[in-house]
Amino acid sequence: MQTFQPPRRILMGPGPSDVSPRVLAALARPTVGHLDPAFQDLMEEIKAALQRLFNAPDHACIPLPAPGTAGMEAAMMNLLEPGDRAVIAVNGAFGGRMADMADRAGATVTVVEHEWGRPVDPARVEAALAEAPAKVLAFVHAETSTGARSDAAALCALARKHGALSVVDCVTSLGGISVDVAAWDADVVYSGTQKCLSAPPGLSPIALSPRAQAAIKARKTKVRNWLLDFNLIMAYWGGEGGRTYHHTAPINALYGLHESLVALFEEGVQAATVRHARMHEALAAGLEAAGLKLLVDETWRLPQLNAVRVPEGVDEAAVRAHVLEAWDLEIGAGLGPLKGKVWRIGLMGASATPWHVRLCLTALCDALAVQGVAVDPAAVRAAAEARLAA
Ligand SMILES: *Cc1c(COP(=O)(O)O)cnc(C)c1O
């Protein structure tokens, strides 16, 4: 075997995003024991930082030791028991995954299907909640498979009105657009480190309301998975009465998350959301000047995930291969019904900078020219620069 040397890539797909040198440096610091007093201080700092980032002062906030999907699985497995009813709004790939997990937890699942690219419709969700009592209403705030944002405040309010616990997937939203758990009065909210937090994949910050914690304590049956059983994991992360061994925390990954949170608070969470919005506007202006169209209506567009329609006659995969080979730039493909129909361009965390916008537009113009599409790279660049200067 030989040492693995990854190629130098610029990550502008649906995740992971570019990891900054300071976070990479943090990951390389010496490993300590997971019960070391210094490490316990780090755990407490991370818990407090996550409460602040989610704006969830009354929630238990911890990072689960696995990628964003673990937060989803923890939410479903901890809240749902056989016989419970769950209403799941599906407007893309990740909503579909939630429904599968709720089904595996033994719940009776009502799926409220939407066209991909549209936000979740609160009126249709309310109709499903009104049909019969539901324990859980779950939806995706920022649907990464399409680039659509849904109205988390309105959907969480419906859950409260109908006595259901809300589960909100904020994997792609956290750090990129406003996430306000207290204002939404949301119950279980989870995220991931590899999207707008710009740390490597592998951790899933999660927040649980007192209501959600009480519901988990009141279960009639044991949580079906052991690692993500919140009752067990909190004996380790909770900190009250000393920590008991549960699993060995991914120590260095947590150094990385901690550093990414330090960087985010240095910039300011609000400033970071403004930066994501500005970079999106510049990218969108350039794409429009290139004759390209975004999938999602302007009102519901996510700044951090831009689904771009592939023009007629253009080879979707060839464009992605060209920008990777010629520019070391990774952009994403479409999933499910959007396969071959869109590119997904991420502007997440450390990948949301003017330099990334310029690189992406230049590389795309180059790839489109190879495909025989007439584009004027100077005009594309000028359209983006006008927005960057505004
Ligand atoms: C990326 C993503 C996930 C899954 O996160 P992983 O880190 O890939 O496990 C879940 N939900 C949404 C909306 C995502 O974008």
The ligand as an SDF file (V2000), in Angstrom:
LIG
                    3D

 15 15  0  0  0  0  0  0  0  0999 V2000
  -27.0530   15.5310    2.6680 C   0  0  0  0  0  0  0  0  0  0  0  0
  -28.4210   15.4300    3.2260 C   0  0  0  0  0  0  0  0  0  0  0  0
  -28.8080   14.4090    4.1110 C   0  0  0  0  0  0  0  0  0  0  0  0
  -27.8970   13.2700    4.4530 C   0  0  0  0  0  0  0  0  0  0  0  0
  -26.7050   13.6770    4.9890 O   0  0  0  0  0  0  0  0  0  0  0  0
  -25.4370   12.6760    4.8900 P   0  0  0  0  0  0  0  0  0  0  0  0
  -24.3710   13.4450    5.5800 O   0  0  0  0  0  0  0  0  0  0  0  0
  -25.2130   12.4490    3.4380 O   0  0  0  0  0  0  0  0  0  0  0  0
  -25.8150   11.4300    5.5880 O   0  0  0  0  0  0  0  0  0  0  0  0
  -30.0780   14.4320    4.6250 C   0  0  0  0  0  0  0  0  0  0  0  0
  -30.9450   15.3920    4.2960 N   0  0  0  0  0  0  0  0  0  0  0  0
  -30.6320   16.3820    3.4440 C   0  0  0  0  0  0  0  0  0  0  0  0
  -31.6300   17.4330    3.1230 C   0  0  0  0  0  0  0  0  0  0  0  0
  -29.3610   16.4200    2.8870 C   0  0  0  0  0  0  0  0  0  0  0  0
  -29.0330   17.4080    2.0410 O   0  0  0  0  0  0  0  0  0  0  0  0
  1  2  1  0
  2  3  1  0
  2 14  2  0
  3  4  1  0
  3 10  2  0
  4  5  1  0
  5  6  1  0
  6  7  2  0
  6  8  1  0
  6  9  1  0
 10 11  1  0
 11 12  2  0
 12 13  1  0
 12 14  1  0
 14 15  1  0
M  END
$$$$
